[in-house]
């Protein structure tokens, strides 16, 4: 099979259509929406106060990095 190039995503063909009412469609939908791929969001209750926008940004980055590490270790 040769390589095809496209100038934009709009020119790319979509996936082949699925047959209506095929039981395999449910399995595919469940697989695509698997909850294992979603990392639970853990929030600390309450209000956090920061001295500056920079401090808030650092804390957000730290939380995002921690969440990413945790989800990759699963």
mmJSON file of the N, C-alpha and C atoms, coordinates in Angstrom:
{"data_MODEL":{"atom_site":{
"group_PDB":["ATOM","ATOM","ATOM","ATOM","ATOM","ATOM","ATOM","ATOM","ATOM","ATOM","ATOM","ATOM","ATOM","ATOM","ATOM","ATOM","ATOM","ATOM","ATOM","ATOM","ATOM","ATOM","ATOM","ATOM","ATOM","ATOM","ATOM","ATOM","ATOM","ATOM","ATOM","ATOM","ATOM","ATOM","ATOM","ATOM","ATOM","ATOM","ATOM","ATOM","ATOM","ATOM","ATOM","ATOM","ATOM","ATOM","ATOM","ATOM","ATOM","ATOM","ATOM","ATOM","ATOM","ATOM","ATOM","ATOM","ATOM","ATOM","ATOM","ATOM","ATOM","ATOM","ATOM","ATOM","ATOM","ATOM","ATOM","ATOM","ATOM","ATOM","ATOM","ATOM","ATOM","ATOM","ATOM","ATOM","ATOM","ATOM","ATOM","ATOM","ATOM","ATOM","ATOM","ATOM","ATOM","ATOM","ATOM","ATOM","ATOM","ATOM","ATOM","ATOM","ATOM","ATOM","ATOM","ATOM","ATOM","ATOM","ATOM","ATOM","ATOM","ATOM","ATOM","ATOM","ATOM","ATOM","ATOM","ATOM","ATOM","ATOM","ATOM","ATOM","ATOM","ATOM","ATOM","ATOM","ATOM","ATOM","ATOM","ATOM","ATOM","ATOM","ATOM","ATOM","ATOM","ATOM","ATOM","ATOM","ATOM","ATOM","ATOM","ATOM","ATOM","ATOM","ATOM","ATOM","ATOM","ATOM","ATOM","ATOM","ATOM","ATOM","ATOM","ATOM","ATOM","ATOM","ATOM","ATOM","ATOM","ATOM","ATOM","ATOM","ATOM","ATOM","ATOM","ATOM","ATOM","ATOM","ATOM","ATOM","ATOM","ATOM","ATOM","ATOM","ATOM","ATOM","ATOM","ATOM","ATOM","ATOM","ATOM","ATOM","ATOM","ATOM","ATOM","ATOM","ATOM","ATOM","ATOM","ATOM","ATOM","ATOM","ATOM","ATOM","ATOM","ATOM","ATOM","ATOM","ATOM","ATOM","ATOM","ATOM","ATOM","ATOM","ATOM","ATOM","ATOM","ATOM","ATOM","ATOM","ATOM","ATOM","ATOM","ATOM","ATOM","ATOM","ATOM","ATOM","ATOM","ATOM","ATOM","ATOM","ATOM","ATOM","ATOM","ATOM","ATOM","ATOM","ATOM","ATOM","ATOM","ATOM"],
"id":[1,2,3,4,5,6,7,8,9,10,11,12,13,14,15,16,17,18,19,20,21,22,23,24,25,26,27,28,29,30,31,32,33,34,35,36,37,38,39,40,41,42,43,44,45,46,47,48,49,50,51,52,53,54,55,56,57,58,59,60,61,62,63,64,65,66,67,68,69,70,71,72,73,74,75,76,77,78,79,80,81,82,83,84,85,86,87,88,89,90,91,92,93,94,95,96,97,98,99,100,101,102,103,104,105,106,107,108,109,110,111,112,113,114,115,116,117,118,119,120,121,122,123,124,125,126,127,128,129,130,131,132,133,134,135,136,137,138,139,140,141,142,143,144,145,146,147,148,149,150,151,152,153,154,155,156,157,158,159,160,161,162,163,164,165,166,167,168,169,170,171,172,173,174,175,176,177,178,179,180,181,182,183,184,185,186,187,188,189,190,191,192,193,194,195,196,197,198,199,200,201,202,203,204,205,206,207,208,209,210,211,212,213,214,215,216,217,218,219,220,221,222],
"type_symbol":["N","C","C","N","C","C","N","C","C","N","C","C","N","C","C","N","C","C","N","C","C","N","C","C","N","C","C","N","C","C","N","C","C","N","C","C","N","C","C","N","C","C","N","C","C","N","C","C","N","C","C","N","C","C","N","C","C","N","C","C","N","C","C","N","C","C","N","C","C","N","C","C","N","C","C","N","C","C","N","C","C","N","C","C","N","C","C","N","C","C","N","C","C","N","C","C","N","C","C","N","C","C","N","C","C","N","C","C","N","C","C","N","C","C","N","C","C","N","C","C","N","C","C","N","C","C","N","C","C","N","C","C","N","C","C","N","C","C","N","C","C","N","C","C","N","C","C","N","C","C","N","C","C","N","C","C","N","C","C","N","C","C","N","C","C","N","C","C","N","C","C","N","C","C","N","C","C","N","C","C","N","C","C","N","C","C","N","C","C","N","C","C","N","C","C","N","C","C","N","C","C","N","C","C","N","C","C","N","C","C","N","C","C","N","C","C","N","C","C","N","C","C"],
"label_atom_id":["N","CA","C","N","CA","C","N","CA","C","N","CA","C","N","CA","C","N","CA","C","N","CA","C","N","CA","C","N","CA","C","N","CA","C","N","CA","C","N","CA","C","N","CA","C","N","CA","C","N","CA","C","N","CA","C","N","CA","C","N","CA","C","N","CA","C","N","CA","C","N","CA","C","N","CA","C","N","CA","C","N","CA","C","N","CA","C","N","CA","C","N","CA","C","N","CA","C","N","CA","C","N","CA","C","N","CA","C","N","CA","C","N","CA","C","N","CA","C","N","CA","C","N","CA","C","N","CA","C","N","CA","C","N","CA","C","N","CA","C","N","CA","C","N","CA","C","N","CA","C","N","CA","C","N","CA","C","N","CA","C","N","CA","C","N","CA","C","N","CA","C","N","CA","C","N","CA","C","N","CA","C","N","CA","C","N","CA","C","N","CA","C","N","CA","C","N","CA","C","N","CA","C","N","CA","C","N","CA","C","N","CA","C","N","CA","C","N","CA","C","N","CA","C","N","CA","C","N","CA","C","N","CA","C","N","CA","C","N","CA","C","N","CA","C","N","CA","C","N","CA","C","N","CA","C","N","CA","C"],
"label_alt_id":[null,null,null,null,null,null,null,null,null,null,null,null,null,null,null,null,null,null,null,null,null,null,null,null,null,null,null,null,null,null,null,null,null,null,null,null,null,null,null,null,null,null,null,null,null,null,null,null,null,null,null,null,null,null,null,null,null,null,null,null,null,null,null,null,null,null,null,null,null,null,null,null,null,null,null,null,null,null,null,null,null,null,null,null,null,null,null,null,null,null,null,null,null,null,null,null,null,null,null,null,null,null,null,null,null,null,null,null,null,null,null,null,null,null,null,null,null,null,null,null,null,null,null,null,null,null,null,null,null,null,null,null,null,null,null,null,null,null,null,null,null,null,null,null,null,null,null,null,null,null,null,null,null,null,null,null,null,null,null,null,null,null,null,null,null,null,null,null,null,null,null,null,null,null,null,null,null,null,null,null,null,null,null,null,null,null,null,null,null,null,null,null,null,null,null,null,null,null,null,null,null,null,null,null,null,null,null,null,null,null,null,null,null,null,null,null,null,null,null,null,null,null],
"label_comp_id":["UNK","UNK","UNK","UNK","UNK","UNK","UNK","UNK","UNK","UNK","UNK","UNK","UNK","UNK","UNK","UNK","UNK","UNK","UNK","UNK","UNK","UNK","UNK","UNK","UNK","UNK","UNK","UNK","UNK","UNK","UNK","UNK","UNK","UNK","UNK","UNK","UNK","UNK","UNK","UNK","UNK","UNK","UNK","UNK","UNK","UNK","UNK","UNK","UNK","UNK","UNK","UNK","UNK","UNK","UNK","UNK","UNK","UNK","UNK","UNK","UNK","UNK","UNK","UNK","UNK","UNK","UNK","UNK","UNK","UNK","UNK","UNK","UNK","UNK","UNK","UNK","UNK","UNK","UNK","UNK","UNK","UNK","UNK","UNK","UNK","UNK","UNK","UNK","UNK","UNK","UNK","UNK","UNK","UNK","UNK","UNK","UNK","UNK","UNK","UNK","UNK","UNK","UNK","UNK","UNK","UNK","UNK","UNK","UNK","UNK","UNK","UNK","UNK","UNK","UNK","UNK","UNK","UNK","UNK","UNK","UNK","UNK","UNK","UNK","UNK","UNK","UNK","UNK","UNK","UNK","UNK","UNK","UNK","UNK","UNK","UNK","UNK","UNK","UNK","UNK","UNK","UNK","UNK","UNK","UNK","UNK","UNK","UNK","UNK","UNK","UNK","UNK","UNK","UNK","UNK","UNK","UNK","UNK","UNK","UNK","UNK","UNK","UNK","UNK","UNK","UNK","UNK","UNK","UNK","UNK","UNK","UNK","UNK","UNK","UNK","UNK","UNK","UNK","UNK","UNK","UNK","UNK","UNK","UNK","UNK","UNK","UNK","UNK","UNK","UNK","UNK","UNK","UNK","UNK","UNK","UNK","UNK","UNK","UNK","UNK","UNK","UNK","UNK","UNK","UNK","UNK","UNK","UNK","UNK","UNK","UNK","UNK","UNK","UNK","UNK","UNK","UNK","UNK","UNK","UNK","UNK","UNK"],
"label_asym_id":["A","A","A","A","A","A","A","A","A","A","A","A","A","A","A","A","A","A","A","A","A","A","A","A","A","A","A","A","A","A","A","A","A","A","A","A","A","A","A","A","A","A","A","A","A","A","A","A","A","A","A","A","A","A","A","A","A","A","A","A","A","A","A","A","A","A","A","A","A","A","A","A","A","A","A","A","A","A","A","A","A","A","A","A","A","A","A","A","A","A","A","A","A","A","A","A","A","A","A","A","A","A","A","A","A","A","A","A","A","A","A","A","A","A","A","A","A","A","A","A","A","A","A","A","A","A","A","A","A","A","A","A","A","A","A","A","A","A","A","A","A","A","A","A","A","A","A","A","A","A","A","A","A","A","A","A","A","A","A","A","A","A","A","A","A","A","A","A","A","A","A","A","A","A","A","A","A","A","A","A","A","A","A","A","A","A","A","A","A","A","A","A","A","A","A","A","A","A","A","A","A","A","A","A","A","A","A","A","A","A","A","A","A","A","A","A","A","A","A","A","A","A"],
"label_entity_id":["1","1","1","1","1","1","1","1","1","1","1","1","1","1","1","1","1","1","1","1","1","1","1","1","1","1","1","1","1","1","1","1","1","1","1","1","1","1","1","1","1","1","1","1","1","1","1","1","1","1","1","1","1","1","1","1","1","1","1","1","1","1","1","1","1","1","1","1","1","1","1","1","1","1","1","1","1","1","1","1","1","1","1","1","1","1","1","1","1","1","1","1","1","1","1","1","1","1","1","1","1","1","1","1","1","1","1","1","1","1","1","1","1","1","1","1","1","1","1","1","1","1","1","1","1","1","1","1","1","1","1","1","1","1","1","1","1","1","1","1","1","1","1","1","1","1","1","1","1","1","1","1","1","1","1","1","1","1","1","1","1","1","1","1","1","1","1","1","1","1","1","1","1","1","1","1","1","1","1","1","1","1","1","1","1","1","1","1","1","1","1","1","1","1","1","1","1","1","1","1","1","1","1","1","1","1","1","1","1","1","1","1","1","1","1","1","1","1","1","1","1","1"],
"label_seq_id":[1,1,1,2,2,2,3,3,3,4,4,4,5,5,5,6,6,6,7,7,7,8,8,8,9,9,9,10,10,10,11,11,11,12,12,12,13,13,13,14,14,14,15,15,15,16,16,16,17,17,17,18,18,18,19,19,19,20,20,20,21,21,21,22,22,22,23,23,23,24,24,24,25,25,25,26,26,26,27,27,27,28,28,28,29,29,29,30,30,30,31,31,31,32,32,32,33,33,33,34,34,34,35,35,35,36,36,36,37,37,37,38,38,38,39,39,39,40,40,40,41,41,41,42,42,42,43,43,43,44,44,44,45,45,45,46,46,46,47,47,47,48,48,48,49,49,49,50,50,50,51,51,51,52,52,52,53,53,53,54,54,54,55,55,55,56,56,56,57,57,57,58,58,58,59,59,59,60,60,60,61,61,61,62,62,62,63,63,63,64,64,64,65,65,65,66,66,66,67,67,67,68,68,68,69,69,69,70,70,70,71,71,71,72,72,72,73,73,73,74,74,74],
"pdbx_PDB_ins_code":[null,null,null,null,null,null,null,null,null,null,null,null,null,null,null,null,null,null,null,null,null,null,null,null,null,null,null,null,null,null,null,null,null,null,null,null,null,null,null,null,null,null,null,null,null,null,null,null,null,null,null,null,null,null,null,null,null,null,null,null,null,null,null,null,null,null,null,null,null,null,null,null,null,null,null,null,null,null,null,null,null,null,null,null,null,null,null,null,null,null,null,null,null,null,null,null,null,null,null,null,null,null,null,null,null,null,null,null,null,null,null,null,null,null,null,null,null,null,null,null,null,null,null,null,null,null,null,null,null,null,null,null,null,null,null,null,null,null,null,null,null,null,null,null,null,null,null,null,null,null,null,null,null,null,null,null,null,null,null,null,null,null,null,null,null,null,null,null,null,null,null,null,null,null,null,null,null,null,null,null,null,null,null,null,null,null,null,null,null,null,null,null,null,null,null,null,null,null,null,null,null,null,null,null,null,null,null,null,null,null,null,null,null,null,null,null,null,null,null,null,null,null],
"Cartn_x":[0.848,0.0,0.892,0.612,1.401,1.033,1.872,1.633,0.861,-0.2,-0.992,-0.774,-0.594,-0.407,-1.663,-1.965,-3.129,-2.684,-3.298,-2.963,-3.616,-4.728,-5.403,-6.164,-6.601,-7.367,-8.699,-9.232,-10.505,-10.459,-9.286,-9.15,-9.027,-8.747,-8.558,-9.897,-9.93,-11.181,-11.456,-12.72,-13.099,-13.039,-13.32,-13.339,-14.497,-14.384,-15.483,-16.751,-17.905,-19.145,-19.403,-19.997,-20.348,-21.766,-22.012,-23.368,-24.308,-25.502,-26.451,-26.894,-27.074,-27.571,-26.673,-25.408,-24.453,-24.004,-24.087,-23.657,-22.186,-21.387,-19.976,-19.825,-20.798,-20.744,-20.723,-21.491,-21.524,-20.159,-19.526,-18.212,-17.207,-17.249,-16.34,-16.579,-17.842,-18.17,-17.683,-17.87,-17.411,-15.889,-15.233,-13.776,-13.253,-13.891,-13.46,-13.712,-14.737,-15.066,-14.623,-13.624,-13.138,-12.731,-13.192,-12.878,-11.44,-10.776,-9.372,-8.489,-8.914,-8.124,-8.27,-9.311,-9.554,-8.935,-8.169,-7.583,-8.561,-8.827,-9.742,-9.131,-9.963,-9.502,-9.625,-8.508,-8.506,-8.373,-9.35,-9.358,-9.32,-8.58,-8.542,-9.662,-10.582,-11.69,-11.198,-11.906,-11.576,-11.057,-10.698,-10.221,-8.718,-7.967,-6.522,-6.239,-5.393,-5.005,-3.548,-3.238,-1.879,-1.458,-0.168,0.362,0.48,0.585,0.731,0.207,0.047,-0.391,0.689,1.958,3.061,3.037,2.771,2.685,1.532,0.411,-0.731,-0.383,0.326,0.724,1.669,2.624,3.55,2.797,1.841,1.051,0.235,-0.359,-1.136,-0.242,0.938,1.872,2.287,2.55,2.928,1.815,0.568,-0.569,-0.732,-0.603,-0.747,0.347,1.577,2.687,2.438,1.979,1.686,0.568,-0.471,-1.584,-1.13,-0.276,0.227,1.071,1.953,2.774,1.895,0.883,0.002,-0.762,-1.254,-2.033,-1.139,0.124,1.03,1.455,1.47,1.892,0.798,-0.426,-1.529,-1.388],
"Cartn_y":[-1.173,0.0,1.234,2.149,3.362,4.386,5.388,6.472,7.57,8.048,9.136,10.381,11.525,12.787,13.64,14.362,15.242,16.637,17.642,19.026,19.457,18.839,19.179,17.955,18.041,16.941,16.781,17.859,17.805,16.94,16.795,15.965,14.479,14.159,12.756,12.026,10.788,10.035,9.633,9.584,9.173,7.668,7.165,5.721,5.112,3.848,3.231,3.197,3.373,3.367,1.983,1.991,0.741,0.352,-0.944,-1.408,-1.022,-0.507,-0.139,-1.371,-1.18,-2.205,-3.436,-3.285,-4.38,-4.437,-5.591,-5.678,-5.292,-5.423,-5.045,-3.542,-2.743,-1.293,-0.938,-1.664,-1.399,-1.685,-2.769,-3.106,-2.013,-1.533,-0.478,0.801,1.162,2.376,2.263,1.114,0.924,0.98,0.42,0.438,1.868,2.668,4.052,4.922,4.604,5.422,4.765,3.925,3.201,4.167,3.903,4.778,4.612,3.553,3.369,4.46,5.049,6.094,7.436,7.571,8.836,8.819,9.807,9.901,10.652,10.108,10.816,12.141,13.147,14.461,14.511,14.712,14.785,16.238,16.733,18.135,18.207,19.168,19.417,20.41,20.057,20.968,22.262,23.317,24.601,25.592,26.748,27.835,27.99,28.099,28.314,29.765,30.401,31.78,31.8,32.603,32.739,34.192,34.403,35.756,36.418,35.594,36.162,35.178,35.669,34.826,33.786,34.169,33.251,32.072,32.358,31.298,30.342,30.902,30.079,29.208,29.764,29.01,27.875,28.144,27.08,25.937,26.276,25.245,24.44,25.091,24.394,23.438,23.903,23.045,21.849,22.072,20.978,19.929,20.4,19.467,18.699,19.378,18.712,17.677,17.992,17.044,15.831,16.073,14.978,14.085,14.685,13.925,13.106,13.687,12.982,11.789,11.976,10.856,9.745,10.142,9.16,8.362,9.041,8.348,7.451,7.815,6.968,5.733,5.807,4.654,3.59,3.934,2.962,2.064],
"Cartn_z":[0.0,0.0,0.0,-0.884,-0.994,0.062,0.182,1.129,0.418,1.069,0.508,1.348,0.696,1.402,1.251,2.317,2.321,2.731,2.137,2.479,3.787,4.139,5.391,5.884,7.121,7.717,7.0,6.472,5.759,4.512,3.924,2.726,3.055,4.303,4.687,4.725,4.253,4.337,5.785,6.127,7.469,7.614,8.81,8.997,8.216,7.851,7.108,7.964,7.369,8.152,8.763,9.946,10.62,10.239,10.264,9.957,11.091,10.79,11.843,12.636,13.932,14.853,14.943,14.61,14.744,16.208,16.875,18.275,18.472,17.453,17.542,17.779,17.328,17.521,19.006,19.824,21.259,21.884,21.47,22.005,21.64,20.412,19.966,20.765,20.971,21.721,23.167,23.789,25.166,25.246,24.27,24.243,24.101,23.258,23.057,24.282,25.052,26.214,27.518,27.431,28.602,29.709,30.91,32.035,32.5,32.078,32.466,31.879,30.772,30.131,30.83,31.644,32.318,33.71,34.033,35.367,36.267,37.441,38.34,38.788,38.885,39.315,40.827,41.477,42.935,43.336,44.025,44.44,45.961,46.464,47.894,48.186,49.08,49.353,49.999,49.732,50.333,49.315,49.814,48.979,49.196,48.108,48.206,47.877,48.668,48.408,47.987,47.014,46.515,46.595,46.796,46.895,45.529,44.464,43.126,42.087,40.872,39.76,39.455,39.591,39.332,40.306,41.59,42.589,42.249,41.817,41.429,40.223,39.25,38.059,38.415,39.318,39.745,40.424,41.262,41.955,40.962,39.978,38.955,38.165,37.771,37.037,37.877,39.172,40.061,40.146,40.3,40.369,39.067,37.923,36.633,36.424,36.816,36.695,37.578,38.789,39.718,39.17,38.631,38.066,36.868,36.025,34.851,35.272,36.242,36.741,37.292,38.065,38.7,37.635,36.598,35.567,34.71,34.512,33.718,34.486,35.81,36.602,36.692,36.297,36.33,35.194],
"occupancy":[1.0,1.0,1.0,1.0,1.0,1.0,1.0,1.0,1.0,1.0,1.0,1.0,1.0,1.0,1.0,1.0,1.0,1.0,1.0,1.0,1.0,1.0,1.0,1.0,1.0,1.0,1.0,1.0,1.0,1.0,1.0,1.0,1.0,1.0,1.0,1.0,1.0,1.0,1.0,1.0,1.0,1.0,1.0,1.0,1.0,1.0,1.0,1.0,1.0,1.0,1.0,1.0,1.0,1.0,1.0,1.0,1.0,1.0,1.0,1.0,1.0,1.0,1.0,1.0,1.0,1.0,1.0,1.0,1.0,1.0,1.0,1.0,1.0,1.0,1.0,1.0,1.0,1.0,1.0,1.0,1.0,1.0,1.0,1.0,1.0,1.0,1.0,1.0,1.0,1.0,1.0,1.0,1.0,1.0,1.0,1.0,1.0,1.0,1.0,1.0,1.0,1.0,1.0,1.0,1.0,1.0,1.0,1.0,1.0,1.0,1.0,1.0,1.0,1.0,1.0,1.0,1.0,1.0,1.0,1.0,1.0,1.0,1.0,1.0,1.0,1.0,1.0,1.0,1.0,1.0,1.0,1.0,1.0,1.0,1.0,1.0,1.0,1.0,1.0,1.0,1.0,1.0,1.0,1.0,1.0,1.0,1.0,1.0,1.0,1.0,1.0,1.0,1.0,1.0,1.0,1.0,1.0,1.0,1.0,1.0,1.0,1.0,1.0,1.0,1.0,1.0,1.0,1.0,1.0,1.0,1.0,1.0,1.0,1.0,1.0,1.0,1.0,1.0,1.0,1.0,1.0,1.0,1.0,1.0,1.0,1.0,1.0,1.0,1.0,1.0,1.0,1.0,1.0,1.0,1.0,1.0,1.0,1.0,1.0,1.0,1.0,1.0,1.0,1.0,1.0,1.0,1.0,1.0,1.0,1.0,1.0,1.0,1.0,1.0,1.0,1.0,1.0,1.0,1.0,1.0,1.0,1.0],
"B_iso_or_equiv":[0.0,0.0,0.0,0.0,0.0,0.0,0.0,0.0,0.0,0.0,0.0,0.0,0.0,0.0,0.0,0.0,0.0,0.0,0.0,0.0,0.0,0.0,0.0,0.0,0.0,0.0,0.0,0.0,0.0,0.0,0.0,0.0,0.0,0.0,0.0,0.0,0.0,0.0,0.0,0.0,0.0,0.0,0.0,0.0,0.0,0.0,0.0,0.0,0.0,0.0,0.0,0.0,0.0,0.0,0.0,0.0,0.0,0.0,0.0,0.0,0.0,0.0,0.0,0.0,0.0,0.0,0.0,0.0,0.0,0.0,0.0,0.0,0.0,0.0,0.0,0.0,0.0,0.0,0.0,0.0,0.0,0.0,0.0,0.0,0.0,0.0,0.0,0.0,0.0,0.0,0.0,0.0,0.0,0.0,0.0,0.0,0.0,0.0,0.0,0.0,0.0,0.0,0.0,0.0,0.0,0.0,0.0,0.0,0.0,0.0,0.0,0.0,0.0,0.0,0.0,0.0,0.0,0.0,0.0,0.0,0.0,0.0,0.0,0.0,0.0,0.0,0.0,0.0,0.0,0.0,0.0,0.0,0.0,0.0,0.0,0.0,0.0,0.0,0.0,0.0,0.0,0.0,0.0,0.0,0.0,0.0,0.0,0.0,0.0,0.0,0.0,0.0,0.0,0.0,0.0,0.0,0.0,0.0,0.0,0.0,0.0,0.0,0.0,0.0,0.0,0.0,0.0,0.0,0.0,0.0,0.0,0.0,0.0,0.0,0.0,0.0,0.0,0.0,0.0,0.0,0.0,0.0,0.0,0.0,0.0,0.0,0.0,0.0,0.0,0.0,0.0,0.0,0.0,0.0,0.0,0.0,0.0,0.0,0.0,0.0,0.0,0.0,0.0,0.0,0.0,0.0,0.0,0.0,0.0,0.0,0.0,0.0,0.0,0.0,0.0,0.0,0.0,0.0,0.0,0.0,0.0,0.0],
"pdbx_formal_charge":[null,null,null,null,null,null,null,null,null,null,null,null,null,null,null,null,null,null,null,null,null,null,null,null,null,null,null,null,null,null,null,null,null,null,null,null,null,null,null,null,null,null,null,null,null,null,null,null,null,null,null,null,null,null,null,null,null,null,null,null,null,null,null,null,null,null,null,null,null,null,null,null,null,null,null,null,null,null,null,null,null,null,null,null,null,null,null,null,null,null,null,null,null,null,null,null,null,null,null,null,null,null,null,null,null,null,null,null,null,null,null,null,null,null,null,null,null,null,null,null,null,null,null,null,null,null,null,null,null,null,null,null,null,null,null,null,null,null,null,null,null,null,null,null,null,null,null,null,null,null,null,null,null,null,null,null,null,null,null,null,null,null,null,null,null,null,null,null,null,null,null,null,null,null,null,null,null,null,null,null,null,null,null,null,null,null,null,null,null,null,null,null,null,null,null,null,null,null,null,null,null,null,null,null,null,null,null,null,null,null,null,null,null,null,null,null,null,null,null,null,null,null],
"auth_seq_id":[1,1,1,2,2,2,3,3,3,4,4,4,5,5,5,6,6,6,7,7,7,8,8,8,9,9,9,10,10,10,11,11,11,12,12,12,13,13,13,14,14,14,15,15,15,16,16,16,17,17,17,18,18,18,19,19,19,20,20,20,21,21,21,22,22,22,23,23,23,24,24,24,25,25,25,26,26,26,27,27,27,28,28,28,29,29,29,30,30,30,31,31,31,32,32,32,33,33,33,34,34,34,35,35,35,36,36,36,37,37,37,38,38,38,39,39,39,40,40,40,41,41,41,42,42,42,43,43,43,44,44,44,45,45,45,46,46,46,47,47,47,48,48,48,49,49,49,50,50,50,51,51,51,52,52,52,53,53,53,54,54,54,55,55,55,56,56,56,57,57,57,58,58,58,59,59,59,60,60,60,61,61,61,62,62,62,63,63,63,64,64,64,65,65,65,66,66,66,67,67,67,68,68,68,69,69,69,70,70,70,71,71,71,72,72,72,73,73,73,74,74,74],
"auth_comp_id":["UNK","UNK","UNK","UNK","UNK","UNK","UNK","UNK","UNK","UNK","UNK","UNK","UNK","UNK","UNK","UNK","UNK","UNK","UNK","UNK","UNK","UNK","UNK","UNK","UNK","UNK","UNK","UNK","UNK","UNK","UNK","UNK","UNK","UNK","UNK","UNK","UNK","UNK","UNK","UNK","UNK","UNK","UNK","UNK","UNK","UNK","UNK","UNK","UNK","UNK","UNK","UNK","UNK","UNK","UNK","UNK","UNK","UNK","UNK","UNK","UNK","UNK","UNK","UNK","UNK","UNK","UNK","UNK","UNK","UNK","UNK","UNK","UNK","UNK","UNK","UNK","UNK","UNK","UNK","UNK","UNK","UNK","UNK","UNK","UNK","UNK","UNK","UNK","UNK","UNK","UNK","UNK","UNK","UNK","UNK","UNK","UNK","UNK","UNK","UNK","UNK","UNK","UNK","UNK","UNK","UNK","UNK","UNK","UNK","UNK","UNK","UNK","UNK","UNK","UNK","UNK","UNK","UNK","UNK","UNK","UNK","UNK","UNK","UNK","UNK","UNK","UNK","UNK","UNK","UNK","UNK","UNK","UNK","UNK","UNK","UNK","UNK","UNK","UNK","UNK","UNK","UNK","UNK","UNK","UNK","UNK","UNK","UNK","UNK","UNK","UNK","UNK","UNK","UNK","UNK","UNK","UNK","UNK","UNK","UNK","UNK","UNK","UNK","UNK","UNK","UNK","UNK","UNK","UNK","UNK","UNK","UNK","UNK","UNK","UNK","UNK","UNK","UNK","UNK","UNK","UNK","UNK","UNK","UNK","UNK","UNK","UNK","UNK","UNK","UNK","UNK","UNK","UNK","UNK","UNK","UNK","UNK","UNK","UNK","UNK","UNK","UNK","UNK","UNK","UNK","UNK","UNK","UNK","UNK","UNK","UNK","UNK","UNK","UNK","UNK","UNK","UNK","UNK","UNK","UNK","UNK","UNK"],
"auth_asym_id":["A","A","A","A","A","A","A","A","A","A","A","A","A","A","A","A","A","A","A","A","A","A","A","A","A","A","A","A","A","A","A","A","A","A","A","A","A","A","A","A","A","A","A","A","A","A","A","A","A","A","A","A","A","A","A","A","A","A","A","A","A","A","A","A","A","A","A","A","A","A","A","A","A","A","A","A","A","A","A","A","A","A","A","A","A","A","A","A","A","A","A","A","A","A","A","A","A","A","A","A","A","A","A","A","A","A","A","A","A","A","A","A","A","A","A","A","A","A","A","A","A","A","A","A","A","A","A","A","A","A","A","A","A","A","A","A","A","A","A","A","A","A","A","A","A","A","A","A","A","A","A","A","A","A","A","A","A","A","A","A","A","A","A","A","A","A","A","A","A","A","A","A","A","A","A","A","A","A","A","A","A","A","A","A","A","A","A","A","A","A","A","A","A","A","A","A","A","A","A","A","A","A","A","A","A","A","A","A","A","A","A","A","A","A","A","A","A","A","A","A","A","A"],
"auth_atom_id":["N","CA","C","N","CA","C","N","CA","C","N","CA","C","N","CA","C","N","CA","C","N","CA","C","N","CA","C","N","CA","C","N","CA","C","N","CA","C","N","CA","C","N","CA","C","N","CA","C","N","CA","C","N","CA","C","N","CA","C","N","CA","C","N","CA","C","N","CA","C","N","CA","C","N","CA","C","N","CA","C","N","CA","C","N","CA","C","N","CA","C","N","CA","C","N","CA","C","N","CA","C","N","CA","C","N","CA","C","N","CA","C","N","CA","C","N","CA","C","N","CA","C","N","CA","C","N","CA","C","N","CA","C","N","CA","C","N","CA","C","N","CA","C","N","CA","C","N","CA","C","N","CA","C","N","CA","C","N","CA","C","N","CA","C","N","CA","C","N","CA","C","N","CA","C","N","CA","C","N","CA","C","N","CA","C","N","CA","C","N","CA","C","N","CA","C","N","CA","C","N","CA","C","N","CA","C","N","CA","C","N","CA","C","N","CA","C","N","CA","C","N","CA","C","N","CA","C","N","CA","C","N","CA","C","N","CA","C","N","CA","C","N","CA","C","N","CA","C","N","CA","C","N","CA","C","N","CA","C"],
"pdbx_PDB_model_num":[1,1,1,1,1,1,1,1,1,1,1,1,1,1,1,1,1,1,1,1,1,1,1,1,1,1,1,1,1,1,1,1,1,1,1,1,1,1,1,1,1,1,1,1,1,1,1,1,1,1,1,1,1,1,1,1,1,1,1,1,1,1,1,1,1,1,1,1,1,1,1,1,1,1,1,1,1,1,1,1,1,1,1,1,1,1,1,1,1,1,1,1,1,1,1,1,1,1,1,1,1,1,1,1,1,1,1,1,1,1,1,1,1,1,1,1,1,1,1,1,1,1,1,1,1,1,1,1,1,1,1,1,1,1,1,1,1,1,1,1,1,1,1,1,1,1,1,1,1,1,1,1,1,1,1,1,1,1,1,1,1,1,1,1,1,1,1,1,1,1,1,1,1,1,1,1,1,1,1,1,1,1,1,1,1,1,1,1,1,1,1,1,1,1,1,1,1,1,1,1,1,1,1,1,1,1,1,1,1,1,1,1,1,1,1,1,1,1,1,1,1,1]
}}}
